[in-house]
Every structure is written in C-alpha cells, then in structure tokens.
Amino acid sequence: MTEKIWHPCMQMHDTRQHPIITIDRGQGIYLYDVQGNSYIDAISSWWVNLFGHANPRIVRALTRQAQKLEQVIFSGFSHEPAERLSERLLALLPDALTKIFFADNGSCAVEAALKMCRGYFRNAGHPEKTKFAFLTHGYHGETLGALSVCGEALYRDAFAPLIVPQIEVVGPDCFRCPFGETRQACDAPCFAAMERAVAGNARELAAVIVEPLVQCAGNFRIYPPVYLRKLRELTREAGVLLIFDEIAVGFGRTGTMFALEQAGVRPDLLCLSKGITSGTLPLSLVAVTEEIYQAFYGEYAKQKAFLHSHSYTGNALACAVAVETLNIFRDEDALAANRPKHARLRRAVEERFGDFKHTGEVRSLGFICAVELVADRETKEPFDWKRRLGYQIYRKALTRGALLRNLGEIIYFMPPYVITEDEIETLADIAWAATRDALG
Ligand SMILES: Cc1ncc(COP(=O)(O)O)c(C=O)c1O
C-alpha cells in the first residue's frame, strides 16, 4: 500500500494494524490481491457488481464503445448508448415514468431529484414547497443535499451546520417493532408517523424520499410493501411528490428488477445507479413522470430549465456497459436464474447462524441477506459498539478468504449474481467461522 491515499468510510488509523489491501485483479466473484490472496467479493464491491468481475460480455461492450466514443458533453449532444439505454430502461419501468435524466453517481442522482421537486413546485407557482420528509435510518448518499435527507446520524450529524434541516419521520423497524407486529403479517401501524408528518407540513412539503423495501446502509432494515402502498396513496392525496431511491436495491437485488414492483406502486421520481453498469463504471439517473418534465419545459425566456449538470453526465462508456448489463439480464434470464440462489443463501446463513445465541435476526430479501448480532437474544440488546465486533468479523473473514463488510454488528451478504450454490455454502462457512473466532 502507499501512504499517499486517504481512503473513504474508514478510520485511517486502523491501517497501522491492518494495512490497506491492494487488489490486483478480479475474476467472477473473486478479488485477488498483489500477494496472490483471493477473496470472495461478498458485497459486490459496494453493492455494484452484478455479473462478476472482468465479465467478458461487459469487457467486450466496453472495448467496442471505447474504440468509437468515450465521452461527449451531454448538454446539446447525445449518443447512441444513452439513447438505447433510456429506451430499454423506460420499457422496464412503470409507464408513467417517461423521461430519464442522467448523472454520474448515486448521491448526485439524489441531489438532482431533490432539486427537481423544488423546481417543479417553483415553476408551478408553489415556491413555498421546499421541504422533504425522509425516514429515520434512510440513506441517500453523502453530498450535502443527500445528507439533508439522511436518517443515519453517523453520517449526518458532524455536518449539521452545513445542512438545511428537513423533516425526519420515524420509519419501520421490523426487528424491534414497537407495535409488536411481524414483517409478514403487518399492516404498518408505524405509518401513522408519516401521516402525521405529511399533515403537519402540508403547506411546505414538496416530497417524501424513501428506499423501497430495504434500508441498506441503515442496517439492512427490511420492511413490507404495504408501507409503500400507503405512502403512495397518502402522497398522491396530499399533492406531495414521491421519490424512490433504488440506487442500492434496483437491478434485481431484491428479487424483482425493481423493488417497486413488489409493492405495485410507482413513484414520481426514481433514482438508479450502482448495479446499472454491473459495477464497471459510475453512472446514475433519475427517471421522472411527464408531468415533472413538463414543469421545466417552456420558452427560454421563461427561465424554467432544469440546471443541474456534471462533467461526466451520461458518459458513453458507462451507458454502453449499462445496455450490455440489461442484455445479460435478458439473455440469461438472470432474475429467474437467481431465485434458487436467494433461497440457498438464506438457508445457508440460517443453518449456521439461526440458533446461535448472539443472532438477533437473519433477514433476507432476494440477494440481500443480513445477520444482526446482539449481546442478548431475548432482549435484543446490541453489543457495545466500542467492542467493534462486526469489524473483527470483517477482519477474520478476510484472512479466511471473503470480503464481508460489516455495518456495525450486522454482517451482510450481497454477492454478485454469478455466485454458485457451492460458493454460497463456502461463503456462509467463512462468515460463521469468522464470527465464532471474533467472539472468542
Ligand atoms: C440507497 C442509496 N442511495 C444513494 C447512495 C449513494 O450512492 P453513491 O455512493 O454512488 O453516491 C447509496 C450508496 O450506498 C445508497 O445505498
């Protein structure tokens, strides 16, 4: 490793004990470091890789496009990969979403969506509508606008003086449900908090933003679709826009192409990124309704245009790779092929962790499976965070050949879709051995 790089989302002091691992190459679900050690990439390199590292189809698509056009300014210009990608995506999304606005990373898609909501109401003669409601434990990225709707204090609070405060609403917490409900049978009594927030802020509220079905960075809280159905109805009645952030859960992660399908509802704005290029290049977008698009459309002198751009907006290489990602979904019927693996992952994790005295809950949806470890299974009391148990498990798993990143005391599995059932078993073995090791 070099001392010259400041790495994200970690304490650099830890590198004194555990130096940064320099990865030389990736192949399928494996990463190989410069010493020749291999690691199962159990988190799809931050939830982005779908079809494996160095996937030959993706590499070919990238090479083909690189020989033609790598990048062009996206204001006033377009290119075939972006055009094909927009057509293909819109065909997969609810009919009411008719336009695609490109950006280049997840947080910036969220920034664009927030600005669109504000602009929509401003252009429609409602400049007072400037507020956003978000869920506790929601996570939408770490730029300042995205942090203003972040429900994770860990990421947000240090920057509070820089952030315009928005409206935090206590969201579903199915593992520690205060209403004593179960995820499978509940009618979301917790939704009353959202009803109160919308009613209490009716004049100023522009939009509500949520991650449908799974709050990934918020400790993989999985909640039932009924919450989303209620939210759609409420926001429609109140004249409030609804943003779905499917940056982490889109592109098959929850078992359907988009999580919104499981709730049978559509948002006014949908943010996508991460898996869109199968983890090859940064790309993001916001899909919006015609009504939102039209609110910005008009003669130049009316000054309604949506001004939000990034140098790499709609990058041609990224779009070409995204089209190929959709081709792989289609040609390999990836959603159907994944289904038995979802069940295997759940079973493999439950077989090891299910009866363990420190397992609070094993929860899963599609290719997301999380184990919440607790100090006391009965009371669900968490471990003292200063003990850094999750981090110890992450370290132990690395020495055994798996990259399993923890979120606090939650260990989770979000592998590339090309993982085999045997590899799932190996991964579960490593996680279990690492957990036992870490607990002494
Ligand atoms: C739901 C969600 N929204 C937004 C983001 C931010 O995306 P990015 O890291 O590309 O800025 C993330 C990243 O993890 C995410 O999980």
Ligand as a Chemical Component Dictionary entry (heavy atoms), coordinates in Angstrom:
data_LIG
# 
_chem_comp.id                   LIG 
_chem_comp.type                 NON-POLYMER 
_chem_comp.pdbx_formal_charge   0 
_chem_comp.three_letter_code    LIG 
# 
loop_
_chem_comp_atom.comp_id 
_chem_comp_atom.atom_id 
_chem_comp_atom.alt_atom_id 
_chem_comp_atom.type_symbol 
_chem_comp_atom.charge 
_chem_comp_atom.model_Cartn_x 
_chem_comp_atom.model_Cartn_y 
_chem_comp_atom.model_Cartn_z 
_chem_comp_atom.pdbx_ordinal 
LIG C1 C1 C 0 -29.887 3.929 -1.248 1  
LIG C2 C2 C 0 -28.664 4.688 -1.632 2  
LIG N1 N1 N 0 -28.789 5.921 -2.137 3  
LIG C3 C3 C 0 -27.731 6.646 -2.505 4  
LIG C4 C4 C 0 -26.455 6.158 -2.376 5  
LIG C5 C5 C 0 -25.278 6.990 -2.767 6  
LIG O1 O1 O 0 -24.685 6.487 -3.932 7  
LIG P1 P1 P 0 -23.145 6.867 -4.229 8  
LIG O2 O2 O 0 -22.326 6.172 -3.208 9  
LIG O3 O3 O 0 -22.915 6.357 -5.627 10 
LIG O4 O4 O 0 -23.050 8.345 -4.153 11 
LIG C6 C6 C 0 -26.269 4.888 -1.832 12 
LIG C7 C7 C 0 -24.928 4.341 -1.629 13 
LIG O5 O5 O 0 -24.708 3.378 -0.948 14 
LIG C8 C8 C 0 -27.404 4.134 -1.441 15 
LIG O6 O6 O 0 -27.285 2.922 -0.890 16 
# 
loop_
_chem_comp_bond.comp_id 
_chem_comp_bond.atom_id_1 
_chem_comp_bond.atom_id_2 
_chem_comp_bond.value_order 
_chem_comp_bond.pdbx_ordinal 
LIG C1 C2 SING 1  
LIG C2 N1 SING 2  
LIG C2 C8 DOUB 3  
LIG N1 C3 DOUB 4  
LIG C3 C4 SING 5  
LIG C4 C5 SING 6  
LIG C4 C6 DOUB 7  
LIG C5 O1 SING 8  
LIG O1 P1 SING 9  
LIG P1 O2 DOUB 10 
LIG P1 O3 SING 11 
LIG P1 O4 SING 12 
LIG C6 C7 SING 13 
LIG C6 C8 SING 14 
LIG C7 O5 DOUB 15 
LIG C8 O6 SING 16 
# 
